[in-house]
Amino acid sequence: MAHPVDVHVGKRIRHRRWLVGVTQQQLAEKVGIKFQQIQKYETGANRVSASRLWDIAESLDVDVSFFFSGIDSVEEETENSSQSRIPSDILNDKEALDLVRSYYSIPEEQRRRLFDLVRVLSDVA
């Protein structure tokens, strides 16, 4: 079983990689490893060494501390995960990030109408 800190760091790696639009393959090449290793880091299956985390942070243009942001809420998140349908850190959810990217690619007038529709639908649900 993966340690909750390793899982958290892996999620933060994936989160940052998505935000900057880098694939696992591209990150792996920058760091000098195989993409399968990036996959294992992102799931928490493998622990990231300090030097490798340093290389990943440099490749993704963030401080190493970025990967530990929100670490205090790891236990709380684990306890509350079954109680809520909304992730505690919405930006760690790939579907949510894809939705936000797609939303902002829609022309502004259509985006406003879509926003209004979603608000109406969410009030009904």
N, CA and C atoms as an extended XYZ file, in Angstrom:
375
Properties=species:S:1:pos:R:3:atomname:S:1:resname:S:1:resid:I:1 pbc="F F F"
N         0.849       -1.190        0.000 N   MET     1
C         0.000        0.000        0.000 CA  MET     1
C         0.891        1.249        0.000 C   MET     1
N         0.568        2.175       -0.871 N   ALA     2
C         1.355        3.402       -1.009 CA  ALA     2
C         1.148        4.314        0.201 C   ALA     2
N         2.204        4.976        0.590 N   HIS     3
C         2.137        5.933        1.698 CA  HIS     3
C         1.363        7.170        1.233 C   HIS     3
N         0.486        7.725        2.073 N   PRO     4
C        -0.317        8.888        1.668 CA  PRO     4
C         0.522       10.080        1.187 C   PRO     4
N         1.714       10.262        1.727 N   VAL     5
C         2.563       11.375        1.283 CA  VAL     5
C         3.047       11.122       -0.143 C   VAL     5
N         3.413        9.882       -0.463 N   ASP     6
C         3.849        9.551       -1.820 CA  ASP     6
C         2.716        9.758       -2.820 C   ASP     6
N         1.512        9.394       -2.422 N   VAL     7
C         0.340        9.594       -3.282 CA  VAL     7
C         0.102       11.088       -3.494 C   VAL     7
N         0.207       11.862       -2.427 N   HIS     8
C        -0.003       13.310       -2.522 CA  HIS     8
C         1.026       13.954       -3.449 C   HIS     8
N         2.296       13.613       -3.273 N   VAL     9
C         3.358       14.168       -4.118 CA  VAL     9
C         3.108       13.770       -5.572 C   VAL     9
N         2.718       12.528       -5.795 N   GLY    10
C         2.425       12.065       -7.153 CA  GLY    10
C         1.279       12.840       -7.789 C   GLY    10
N         0.240       13.103       -7.014 N   LYS    11
C        -0.891       13.888       -7.528 CA  LYS    11
C        -0.451       15.302       -7.887 C   LYS    11
N         0.428       15.868       -7.063 N   ARG    12
C         0.915       17.224       -7.338 CA  ARG    12
C         1.794       17.257       -8.596 C   ARG    12
N         2.567       16.190       -8.812 N   ILE    13
C         3.361       16.103      -10.045 CA  ILE    13
C         2.419       16.080      -11.242 C   ILE    13
N         1.409       15.212      -11.195 N   ARG    14
C         0.446       15.106      -12.296 CA  ARG    14
C        -0.285       16.432      -12.502 C   ARG    14
N        -0.693       17.048      -11.407 N   HIS    15
C        -1.412       18.322      -11.466 CA  HIS    15
C        -0.579       19.381      -12.196 C   HIS    15
N         0.662       19.522      -11.797 N   ARG    16
C         1.524       20.532      -12.422 CA  ARG    16
C         1.798       20.182      -13.881 C   ARG    16
N         2.010       18.910      -14.161 N   ARG    17
C         2.267       18.476      -15.536 CA  ARG    17
C         1.081       18.826      -16.431 C   ARG    17
N        -0.142       18.577      -15.941 N   TRP    18
C        -1.342       18.928      -16.712 CA  TRP    18
C        -1.438       20.428      -16.924 C   TRP    18
N        -1.161       21.193      -15.857 N   LEU    19
C        -1.289       22.648      -15.960 CA  LEU    19
C        -0.360       23.252      -17.010 C   LEU    19
N         0.835       22.705      -17.116 N   VAL    20
C         1.783       23.249      -18.093 CA  VAL    20
C         1.682       22.551      -19.440 C   VAL    20
N         0.792       21.560      -19.540 N   GLY    21
C         0.549       20.898      -20.813 CA  GLY    21
C         1.680       19.998      -21.281 C   GLY    21
N         2.296       19.293      -20.336 N   VAL    22
C         3.401       18.393      -20.648 CA  VAL    22
C         2.913       16.954      -20.512 C   VAL    22
N         3.281       16.099      -21.463 N   THR    23
C         2.910       14.687      -21.371 CA  THR    23
C         3.879       13.961      -20.447 C   THR    23
N         3.487       12.762      -20.053 N   GLN    24
C         4.388       11.946      -19.233 CA  GLN    24
C         5.682       11.667      -19.985 C   GLN    24
N         5.569       11.418      -21.278 N   GLN    25
C         6.742       11.136      -22.100 CA  GLN    25
C         7.684       12.342      -22.135 C   GLN    25
N         7.125       13.530      -22.324 N   GLN    26
C         7.951       14.734      -22.376 CA  GLN    26
C         8.658       14.987      -21.048 C   GLN    26
N         7.938       14.816      -19.944 N   LEU    27
C         8.549       15.009      -18.629 CA  LEU    27
C         9.645       13.972      -18.400 C   LEU    27
N         9.370       12.743      -18.759 N   ALA    28
C        10.360       11.679      -18.581 CA  ALA    28
C        11.641       11.989      -19.356 C   ALA    28
N        11.491       12.476      -20.577 N   GLU    29
C        12.668       12.814      -21.384 CA  GLU    29
C        13.464       13.953      -20.756 C   GLU    29
N        12.765       14.959      -20.222 N   LYS    30
C        13.452       16.083      -19.578 CA  LYS    30
C        14.241       15.628      -18.346 C   LYS    30
N        13.667       14.650      -17.626 N   VAL    31
C        14.270       14.195      -16.380 CA  VAL    31
C        15.282       13.063      -16.626 C   VAL    31
N        15.186       12.411      -17.779 N   GLY    32
C        16.119       11.339      -18.105 CA  GLY    32
C        15.704        9.970      -17.609 C   GLY    32
N        14.386        9.724      -17.586 N   ILE    33
C        13.873        8.422      -17.170 CA  ILE    33
C        12.807        7.973      -18.168 C   ILE    33
N        12.256        6.798      -17.967 N   LYS    34
C        11.188        6.293      -18.838 CA  LYS    34
C         9.831        6.800      -18.343 C   LYS    34
N         8.884        6.945      -19.273 N   PHE    35
C         7.577        7.498      -18.902 CA  PHE    35
C         6.845        6.602      -17.916 C   PHE    35
N         7.145        5.294      -17.931 N   GLN    36
C         6.495        4.387      -16.986 CA  GLN    36
C         6.848        4.764      -15.542 C   GLN    36
N         8.055        5.284      -15.356 N   GLN    37
C         8.460        5.703      -14.026 CA  GLN    37
C         7.650        6.921      -13.583 C   GLN    37
N         7.387        7.835      -14.513 N   ILE    38
C         6.537        8.994      -14.207 CA  ILE    38
C         5.155        8.497      -13.795 C   ILE    38
N         4.632        7.514      -14.514 N   GLN    39
C         3.321        6.944      -14.160 CA  GLN    39
C         3.334        6.413      -12.728 C   GLN    39
N         4.385        5.710      -12.371 N   LYS    40
C         4.476        5.135      -11.024 CA  LYS    40
C         4.594        6.224       -9.965 C   LYS    40
N         5.324        7.292      -10.278 N   TYR    41
C         5.407        8.414       -9.341 CA  TYR    41
C         4.037        9.046       -9.152 C   TYR    41
N         3.324        9.258      -10.250 N   GLU    42
C         2.043        9.961      -10.193 CA  GLU    42
C         0.975        9.183       -9.443 C   GLU    42
N         1.063        7.881       -9.433 N   THR    43
C         0.086        7.078       -8.698 CA  THR    43
C         0.521        6.825       -7.262 C   THR    43
N         1.765        7.149       -6.948 N   GLY    44
C         2.276        6.891       -5.614 CA  GLY    44
C         2.798        5.479       -5.454 C   GLY    44
N         2.807        4.713       -6.555 N   ALA    45
C         3.306        3.337       -6.499 CA  ALA    45
C         4.797        3.316       -6.186 C   ALA    45
N         5.533        4.298       -6.716 N   ASN    46
C         6.962        4.433       -6.418 CA  ASN    46
C         7.210        5.763       -5.731 C   ASN    46
N         8.083        5.732       -4.757 N   ARG    47
C         8.477        6.933       -4.029 CA  ARG    47
C         9.488        7.715       -4.862 C   ARG    47
N         9.357        9.043       -4.884 N   VAL    48
C        10.262        9.906       -5.636 CA  VAL    48
C        11.428       10.294       -4.730 C   VAL    48
N        12.640       10.054       -5.204 N   SER    49
C        13.811       10.452       -4.411 CA  SER    49
C        13.928       11.979       -4.414 C   SER    49
N        14.677       12.498       -3.465 N   ALA    50
C        14.848       13.950       -3.343 CA  ALA    50
C        15.483       14.536       -4.604 C   ALA    50
N        16.518       13.877       -5.127 N   SER    51
C        17.189       14.410       -6.325 CA  SER    51
C        16.281       14.359       -7.544 C   SER    51
N        15.495       13.292       -7.654 N   ARG    52
C        14.568       13.180       -8.789 CA  ARG    52
C        13.461       14.218       -8.669 C   ARG    52
N        12.968       14.456       -7.453 N   LEU    53
C        11.935       15.462       -7.246 CA  LEU    53
C        12.485       16.842       -7.607 C   LEU    53
N        13.743       17.079       -7.284 N   TRP    54
C        14.405       18.332       -7.645 CA  TRP    54
C        14.412       18.498       -9.172 C   TRP    54
N        14.755       17.438       -9.903 N   ASP    55
C        14.788       17.483      -11.371 CA  ASP    55
C        13.397       17.706      -11.952 C   ASP    55
N        12.410       17.047      -11.370 N   ILE    56
C        11.031       17.203      -11.833 CA  ILE    56
C        10.563       18.631      -11.598 C   ILE    56
N        10.854       19.171      -10.424 N   ALA    57
C        10.461       20.547      -10.109 CA  ALA    57
C        11.098       21.520      -11.095 C   ALA    57
N        12.365       21.312      -11.394 N   GLU    58
C        13.060       22.178      -12.344 CA  GLU    58
C        12.439       22.062      -13.734 C   GLU    58
N        12.105       20.851      -14.142 N   SER    59
C        11.501       20.624      -15.461 CA  SER    59
C        10.112       21.247      -15.581 C   SER    59
N         9.375       21.271      -14.460 N   LEU    60
C         8.016       21.807      -14.464 CA  LEU    60
C         7.964       23.257      -13.981 C   LEU    60
N         9.142       23.835      -13.735 N   ASP    61
C         9.279       25.245      -13.372 CA  ASP    61
C         8.506       25.620      -12.102 C   ASP    61
N         8.714       24.811      -11.056 N   VAL    62
C         8.137       25.108       -9.737 CA  VAL    62
C         9.186       24.826       -8.666 C   VAL    62
N         8.955       25.373       -7.478 N   ASP    63
C         9.796       25.038       -6.337 CA  ASP    63
C         9.432       23.635       -5.853 C   ASP    63
N        10.363       22.959       -5.245 N   VAL    64
C        10.107       21.617       -4.710 CA  VAL    64
C         8.956       21.657       -3.703 C   VAL    64
N         8.829       22.750       -2.995 N   SER    65
C         7.762       22.870       -1.992 CA  SER    65
C         6.367       22.754       -2.600 C   SER    65
N         6.236       23.026       -3.888 N   PHE    66
C         4.940       22.907       -4.574 CA  PHE    66
C         4.346       21.517       -4.371 C   PHE    66
N         5.189       20.505       -4.416 N   PHE    67
C         4.716       19.124       -4.341 CA  PHE    67
C         4.203       18.741       -2.955 C   PHE    67
N         4.540       19.550       -1.954 N   PHE    68
C         4.097       19.270       -0.594 CA  PHE    68
C         2.970       20.202       -0.152 C   PHE    68
N         2.569       21.097       -1.026 N   SER    69
C         1.484       22.017       -0.709 CA  SER    69
C         0.214       21.227       -0.415 C   SER    69
N        -0.438       21.559        0.691 N   GLY    70
C        -1.675       20.884        1.071 CA  GLY    70
C        -1.461       19.562        1.775 C   GLY    70
N        -0.228       19.255        2.122 N   ILE    71
C         0.079       17.966        2.749 CA  ILE    71
C        -0.620       17.797        4.090 C   ILE    71
N        -0.904       18.901        4.769 N   ASP    72
C        -1.581       18.830        6.070 CA  ASP    72
C        -2.982       18.250        5.949 C   ASP    72
N        -3.568       18.365        4.769 N   SER    73
C        -4.938       17.892        4.594 CA  SER    73
C        -5.014       16.480        4.030 C   SER    73
N        -3.879       15.767        3.917 N   VAL    74
C        -3.882       14.417        3.358 CA  VAL    74
C        -4.759       13.479        4.175 C   VAL    74
N        -4.599       13.472        5.490 N   GLU    75
C        -5.418       12.594        6.325 CA  GLU    75
C        -6.881       13.006        6.290 C   GLU    75
N        -7.118       14.311        6.350 N   GLU    76
C        -8.488       14.818        6.316 CA  GLU    76
C        -9.154       14.465        4.990 C   GLU    76
N        -8.406       14.573        3.898 N   GLU    77
C        -8.936       14.254        2.563 CA  GLU    77
C        -9.309       12.780        2.488 C   GLU    77
N        -8.464       11.911        3.050 N   THR    78
C        -8.725       10.478        3.050 CA  THR    78
C       -10.007       10.171        3.818 C   THR    78
N       -10.205       10.833        4.952 N   GLU    79
C       -11.397       10.599        5.768 CA  GLU    79
C       -12.661       11.113        5.086 C   GLU    79
N       -12.566       12.235        4.385 N   ASN    80
C       -13.742       12.866        3.792 CA  ASN    80
C       -14.025       12.432        2.363 C   ASN    80
N       -13.141       11.659        1.748 N   SER    81
C       -13.276       11.355        0.325 CA  SER    81
C       -14.572       10.611       -0.003 C   SER    81
N       -15.060        9.793        0.903 N   SER    82
C       -16.286        9.058        0.625 CA  SER    82
C       -17.529        9.886        0.940 C   SER    82
N       -17.357       11.031        1.584 N   GLN    83
C       -18.506       11.829        1.992 CA  GLN    83
C       -18.924       12.867        0.946 C   GLN    83
N       -18.068       13.147       -0.038 N   SER    84
C       -18.351       14.222       -0.976 CA  SER    84
C       -18.113       13.771       -2.407 C   SER    84
N       -18.955       14.231       -3.328 N   ARG    85
C       -18.760       13.934       -4.739 CA  ARG    85
C       -17.804       14.925       -5.377 C   ARG    85
N       -17.531       16.042       -4.717 N   ILE    86
C       -16.626       17.052       -5.243 CA  ILE    86
C       -15.253       16.837       -4.612 C   ILE    86
N       -14.203       16.680       -5.450 N   PRO    87
C       -12.861       16.491       -4.876 CA  PRO    87
C       -12.468       17.677       -4.002 C   PRO    87
N       -11.729       17.398       -2.922 N   SER    88
C       -11.317       18.480       -2.022 CA  SER    88
C       -10.386       19.454       -2.726 C   SER    88
N        -9.591       18.972       -3.672 N   ASP    89
C        -8.748       19.851       -4.484 CA  ASP    89
C        -9.159       19.644       -5.933 C   ASP    89
N       -10.079       20.444       -6.384 N   ILE    90
C       -10.676       20.280       -7.705 CA  ILE    90
C        -9.635       20.308       -8.819 C   ILE    90
N        -8.524       21.000       -8.596 N   LEU    91
C        -7.492       21.082       -9.627 CA  LEU    91
C        -6.660       19.814       -9.730 C   LEU    91
N        -6.861       18.856       -8.842 N   ASN    92
C        -6.197       17.565       -8.968 CA  ASN    92
C        -7.013       16.601       -9.823 C   ASN    92
N        -8.185       17.011      -10.252 N   ASP    93
C        -9.075       16.156      -11.023 CA  ASP    93
C        -8.891       16.442      -12.512 C   ASP    93
N        -8.401       15.446      -13.267 N   LYS    94
C        -8.129       15.635      -14.694 CA  LYS    94
C        -9.380       16.060      -15.457 C   LYS    94
N       -10.503       15.460      -15.132 N   GLU    95
C       -11.750       15.795      -15.814 CA  GLU    95
C       -12.105       17.267      -15.599 C   GLU    95
N       -11.921       17.751      -14.390 N   ALA    96
C       -12.210       19.157      -14.089 CA  ALA    96
C       -11.265       20.077      -14.859 C   ALA    96
N        -9.993       19.732      -14.914 N   LEU    97
C        -9.043       20.556      -15.667 CA  LEU    97
C        -9.369       20.575      -17.155 C   LEU    97
N        -9.719       19.399      -17.697 N   ASP    98
C       -10.105       19.339      -19.109 CA  ASP    98
C       -11.355       20.181      -19.366 C   ASP    98
N       -12.295       20.131      -18.437 N   LEU    99
C       -13.518       20.916      -18.563 CA  LEU    99
C       -13.218       22.412      -18.561 C   LEU    99
N       -12.348       22.844      -17.670 N   VAL   100
C       -11.984       24.263      -17.587 CA  VAL   100
C       -11.282       24.710      -18.866 C   VAL   100
N       -10.347       23.893      -19.359 N   ARG   101
C        -9.654       24.239      -20.613 CA  ARG   101
C       -10.650       24.354      -21.768 C   ARG   101
N       -11.550       23.391      -21.859 N   SER   102
C       -12.548       23.401      -22.933 CA  SER   102
C       -13.479       24.601      -22.803 C   SER   102
N       -13.884       24.883      -21.568 N   TYR   103
C       -14.787       26.009      -21.303 CA  TYR   103
C       -14.192       27.312      -21.822 C   TYR   103
N       -12.916       27.543      -21.525 N   TYR   104
C       -12.299       28.797      -21.929 CA  TYR   104
C       -11.940       28.844      -23.414 C   TYR   104
N       -12.082       27.733      -24.112 N   SER   105
C       -11.859       27.758      -25.558 CA  SER   105
C       -13.139       28.124      -26.318 C   SER   105
N       -14.266       28.210      -25.615 N   ILE   106
C       -15.549       28.592      -26.211 CA  ILE   106
C       -15.607       30.124      -26.298 C   ILE   106
N       -16.145       30.662      -27.406 N   PRO   107
C       -16.288       32.122      -27.505 CA  PRO   107
C       -17.086       32.679      -26.318 C   PRO   107
N       -16.750       33.895      -25.920 N   GLU   108
C       -17.266       34.472      -24.674 CA  GLU   108
C       -18.791       34.477      -24.571 C   GLU   108
N       -19.495       34.873      -25.615 N   GLU   109
C       -20.964       34.933      -25.549 CA  GLU   109
C       -21.559       33.542      -25.342 C   GLU   109
N       -21.066       32.562      -26.070 N   GLN   110
C       -21.550       31.191      -25.895 CA  GLN   110
C       -21.165       30.649      -24.519 C   GLN   110
N       -19.990       31.018      -24.061 N   ARG   111
C       -19.523       30.580      -22.745 CA  ARG   111
C       -20.456       31.103      -21.657 C   ARG   111
N       -20.885       32.347      -21.784 N   ARG   112
C       -21.796       32.944      -20.790 CA  ARG   112
C       -23.127       32.193      -20.758 C   ARG   112
N       -23.657       31.862      -21.943 N   ARG   113
C       -24.926       31.128      -22.004 CA  ARG   113
C       -24.775       29.720      -21.430 C   ARG   113
N       -23.647       29.089      -21.718 N   LEU   114
C       -23.383       27.762      -21.166 CA  LEU   114
C       -23.289       27.826      -19.638 C   LEU   114
N       -22.635       28.836      -19.134 N   PHE   115
C       -22.511       29.031      -17.692 CA  PHE   115
C       -23.892       29.172      -17.051 C   PHE   115
N       -24.742       29.984      -17.656 N   ASP   116
C       -26.101       30.160      -17.129 CA  ASP   116
C       -26.876       28.838      -17.139 C   ASP   116
N       -26.735       28.078      -18.211 N   LEU   117
C       -27.406       26.782      -18.310 CA  LEU   117
C       -26.928       25.833      -17.207 C   LEU   117
N       -25.647       25.772      -16.997 N   VAL   118
C       -25.092       24.886      -15.973 CA  VAL   118
C       -25.575       25.297      -14.585 C   VAL   118
N       -25.646       26.574      -14.329 N   ARG   119
C       -26.142       27.030      -13.012 CA  ARG   119
C       -27.585       26.601      -12.812 C   ARG   119
N       -28.397       26.713      -13.851 N   VAL   120
C       -29.806       26.307      -13.744 CA  VAL   120
C       -29.878       24.804      -13.488 C   VAL   120
N       -29.118       24.035      -14.240 N   LEU   121
C       -29.139       22.580      -14.093 CA  LEU   121
C       -28.645       22.147      -12.700 C   LEU   121
N       -27.636       22.811      -12.202 N   SER   122
C       -27.111       22.431      -10.886 CA  SER   122
C       -28.070       22.795       -9.767 C   SER   122
N       -28.871       23.839       -9.948 N   ASP   123
C       -29.877       24.207       -8.948 CA  ASP   123
C       -31.007       23.195       -8.917 C   ASP   123
N       -31.288       22.574      -10.062 N   VAL   124
C       -32.361       21.594      -10.152 CA  VAL   124
C       -31.913       20.260       -9.554 C   VAL   124
N       -30.655       19.907       -9.800 N   ALA   125
C       -30.147       18.583       -9.376 CA  ALA   125
C       -30.050       18.418       -7.901 C   ALA   125
